[in-house]
Amino acid sequence: MRDTLRFAGLTLLVLALAGGLLALLFGSRAERQALVVSAAVALVVQLFAFAIARAVGPAKALAGFTIGTMLRLVTLVVYGVVVVRLAELPPVAALVGLATFFFLSTILETRLLKT
């Protein structure tokens, strides 16, 4: 539980920093809203993926990481095809944001799973 809370806190920090930098590129109100939604989706998915990776344990680490990777991929596709359209989010900001957030938090995840 402690590791999950640590991961959640660090992930929030990474998402906030990356979101701030992305907001410099995507300046409109709608684009910034898309970044916030993307960060929220990324946080939920990453916490779930981290829990899966922790649950399978070190003996099946590759299986856990693969499940998490597939979860992120499916989320990105569904987000782009369904959520962005239904919520009328700017697609470039939404998808670049989600992909960036996934990438950075996955790097963080691998570092924390090693400890």
Secondary structure, 3 states (H helix, E strand, C coil): CHHHHHHHHHHHHHHHHHHHHHHHHCCCHHHHHHHHHHHHHHHHHHHHHHHHHHHHCHHHHHHHHHHHHHHHHHHHHHHHHHHHHHCCCCHHHHHHHHHHHHHHHHHHHHHHHHC
